[in-house]
Amino acid sequence: MTAEVTDKIEPALWGIPQVIQYLNICRAEFYRWDASGKFAPLPLGLCRKRLYLRSEVEDWLSKKCPHRKIWQAMKENQI
């Protein structure tokens, strides 16, 4: 007997396509936000890909999308 998996496992890391889909913005808008600091989470450099922690993107959005400088200060104060 095999058990059926009913829960889908969500990835812990998102690439840019997953981030822009989650935020419902286009790729060009994402790059504008990233360049200006409006998109605050910093990428992890793994395998020459820009990957973002899903939990950080979700947390940033739940905190009303603060600017990168404010977001980094908020993260430092949590530790």
Secondary structure as the mmCIF struct_conf table of DSSP 4:
data_model
#
loop_
_struct_conf.conf_type_id
_struct_conf.id
_struct_conf.beg_label_comp_id
_struct_conf.beg_label_asym_id
_struct_conf.beg_label_seq_id
_struct_conf.end_label_comp_id
_struct_conf.end_label_asym_id
_struct_conf.end_label_seq_id
HELX_LH_PP_P HELX_LH_PP_P1 ALA A 3 VAL A 5
BEND BEND1 ASP A 7 ASP A 7
HELX_LH_PP_P HELX_LH_PP_P2 LYS A 8 PRO A 11
BEND BEND2 ALA A 12 ALA A 12
STRN STRN1 LEU A 13 TRP A 14
HELX_RH_AL_P HELX_RH_AL_P1 ILE A 16 LEU A 23
TURN_TY1_P TURN_TY1_P1 ASN A 24 ASN A 24
HELX_RH_AL_P HELX_RH_AL_P2 ARG A 27 SER A 36
TURN_TY1_P TURN_TY1_P2 GLY A 37 GLY A 37
BEND BEND3 PHE A 39 PHE A 39
HELX_LH_PP_P HELX_LH_PP_P3 PRO A 41 PRO A 43
STRN STRN2 LEU A 44 LEU A 46
TURN_TY1_P TURN_TY1_P3 CYS A 47 ARG A 48
STRN STRN3 LYS A 49 LEU A 53
HELX_RH_AL_P HELX_RH_AL_P3 ARG A 54 SER A 62
TURN_TY1_P TURN_TY1_P4 LYS A 63 LYS A 64
HELX_RH_AL_P HELX_RH_AL_P4 ARG A 68 GLN A 78
#
